[in-house]
Every structure is written in structure tokens, then in C-alpha cells.
Amino acid sequence: MVDEAYRVVVGLEVHVELKTRTKLFCRCVNAFGSAPNTQTCPVCLGLPGVLPVLNRNAVYLAVKAGMALHCTIRSVSKFDRKQYFYPDLPKAYQISQYDLPFAEWGFVPIADGAEVKRIRIRRVHMEEDAGKLNHIGQNLKEAEGSLVDLNRAGVPLIEIVSEPDMGSAEEARRYLTELRTILSYLDVSDLRMEEGSMRCDANVSLKPRGYQGSLEDLPRVEVKNVNSIRNVGRAIEYEIERQAARLSQGERIIKETRGFDDGRGRTYSQRSKEEANDYRYFPEPDLPPLVLDESWLTEVQASLPLLPEAWRERLRDLGLASQDVEVLVQDRVQVAFLSETLSFTDDVRAVSSWMLSDMLRLLNERGLGFDQSPVSPKDLVDLLGFIADGKISGRMAKEVLDKMFESGESAAVWVKRLGMAQITDDSLLRGQVAEVLAEHGKVVADYRAGKERAFGFLVGQMMKRTQGQASPEVVNRLLKEALEFDAQ
């Protein structure tokens, strides 16, 4: 555990590949999984004499993200050259943004107990991705060599840089989860961390209690390119313990860049930490300043969907429990399905209950999402209508839903085909109630002696006799009437 003498300080830098058809400055296809070096051209290879041309759609997606993260959008920003040497960087510099990014000073809200904590965002900027090194061997240290694939070079990225506002690995996990959820609602990226389309660098420091200096002056360790939210948490937890152990032994923490070995659950040193002046930034001479028209920005703002924060408020106002709200809101496809059902019914509790239980079970069994469901929002509402009208019971509805998933046919078709009309006629059920009470005299006596469970047994016997077709509400009422009458 971290000694009480220190406070954990964590900031995250998240790189997100944008879902464009082509790369940021050329017409090469932006797609994952192609054969190495088949999606390249003179522009993204950095050959002499070529000129970059900015992808308009990348700017649109980037601005959408900045707005959704509550950032101030600059009407004028610029691109810069970030210069460093690495084998997968063909130009030996990266076109990025430095002192004038397109978006600044936003925030991501995360749950902090009963309160909401805002993790501040310092900046969001656009840049091109580098290529990728494929190491020959089990890991980098034991690799026999490395092969360069430049398909990814030039893919449009946004980098989202937080302030160091997180005080634990758990807060970092919550921030990343919420950030990923927000971006998924915007559909600006596929966000597949296992494919590298969302990558995270974690900056971890331990601040001495009573320290009055700038956080920037603390020795900061950066853990690069962690490939899952879970591993980001694991890397931060390990780094906190490592730094605390070093400090407790009187050692200094050096600024460095480290990797994370997810098999061993530990970080390892890669190189000393670069500073901004090491990159020798200067304005990109081949690109003019990026000027965003105010009327266009207004159009982009109007195009934003209802975001997770607003959906939470709306669903709570409709009476859903907070736990159900969180499960629903984490998946934009679920929210879209729920939203469509609300155009047919206002019974959001019934809809969400069925979505998060039987619908989710059937979808998971088939490896499907709500956007692939053979049962549409209207189909589900129609099924729930049969329950609300007393025509079938909840148990019957589960069987009907199974059949709807298998066939794609409506609830009405299966209710008729299975002969599932619910028995609600008192006169058809009273005789069977009398028979059940006569056959189970001891259970009746137990009920009258105060054993409430006995009543549930009698209800079960009635449902068994009617093969589940009796209305549970009618059965409950008739049993209570009969038991009270016989007791007089």
C-alpha cells in the first residue's frame, strides 16, 4: 500500500483513431487488417516533393468529439511537425498540433460515490498515426528482429490529454470507461483497443503530502500504449506500488517511459522521458492554419446525439433504478433500442426489465447485439402488450419470446399458434380452486396458521392444473376469496 506520506497523481493521454474512409492527409484506405504495406502512397510514406491535404471528414469527427467532451473549440488552430526518429515513422516527423490545438479545457464526468467528479481535459488535438512494428518473437526483449508495417502511418487520430485529476487506478478506469462510452455514442471511432484504435498512456506520480510545487515538476513515469481498460488499471496499480517501494528505500524516481507486460502484470523501463523541446516542434509549412467557420460549428453542435450524461438523467426521471440505468447507458446500441421502444410505449420499466433479462440472455446465446436482434423494439412492445392486457402470463411471454427469436415471427403469431390465451374467466377457474383446496387440506391449514409460503404452493398447484394458462392475478384473488369464505 502507498504510504500516507504520498498522494497518487494520475493523468491519461488517450489516442483514438477516427473512423474515416481514408487517411488524414492522403487518399489511402483507412482500414484494419490488410496485408502489410498495401495501404501506402508517396504522401504517407513521406517521399520527397509530396504535399499533405487535410481530410475534411476527420476534422468533422474530431470537432464532434471535442464538443461532446465540453471543450472550447478554437476557430483557428494549426498543425506542427513533431520530430523524432523511430523505425515506424517514415518521415522522421509526425504532423500533429502543439501550441494551438483545435479543442481545449473540457471535462469527463465520473461517478465518485454519490457525487460526480469532473476529470478535466487539457486539450484535444489532431495528428497522424505512426506505422507499426511487428516483433519476431514472444516479446520485444526476446525478439529476433522487427518488421515495419506502414499501413497505419497517416491514419487520423485525436489525442485526448487529461489533467492529472485522478487519484487512483479505479478513477482512471472509470474515466476511460466513460470516455469510451461518450465516443461510442458519437460513432467517431470503432474503439477496438485490441486492434489499437484506442490506446492509452498513463502518467503516474506520487506527490509528497504538503508538497507546494507544481505537479509538472514531480518525477513523472509514463506507461505507454496500454491495450485495455483493465490493463490500464493494472499498470497504474503496479506503478504506484513500485514507486512507493523505491521512495520508502530512499531512492529517487526518474522521469522515464515504461511499457506494461500484461502477462507478468508489471511495467518495465523503455527509455528516458522526452520533454516537449526534445521534439523541436515548428509550424507545418505545407498546411495552412485550420479555420473553422462559426456557422459550420453550429451545425456540428446540432448534430450531436443525446449523450450518456443526458440519457442517465432522462432514464432516472422516467423512474428506472440507478443500477439498471448504468447497465443500459454503457452500450449505445442498447440505448438506441430502448429509445425506439419509447416511441411505442411509456412503460420504460417493463421494457428495460425484459431487455436486461430475457432479451440479453437470448442475444448473448447467439453472439448478437441489440442492433442485430431478430426481435425489433416494436415486436417487444407488442409482446408486453399481451401481458398488460391479461392475455398471457409472464411465464408464457418468455416462451413466446424464445419462439420469436428462433423464427423472427411476431408475438401475435406465436400466441395463436401455441394456444396461449390466458384464462381470466372466474367461472372457469372457481371449480379448480375448490378442487385444489380439497386435495391439500394440510396446506390450507398451514396457511390459516400463518404460514405464508403455503399460499404460494396453492398458487403453483393452480398453475400446474391449467398448464400455466390461468391468470396469476385471477388465481390469487379466487384463492384468497375461497380461503376467507371457508374460514368463516
Order of alpha helices (4+ residues) and beta strands (2+ residues): beta-alpha-beta-beta-beta-beta-beta-beta-beta-beta-beta-alpha-beta-beta-alpha-beta-beta-beta-beta-alpha-alpha-alpha-alpha-alpha-alpha-alpha-alpha-alpha-alpha-alpha-alpha-alpha
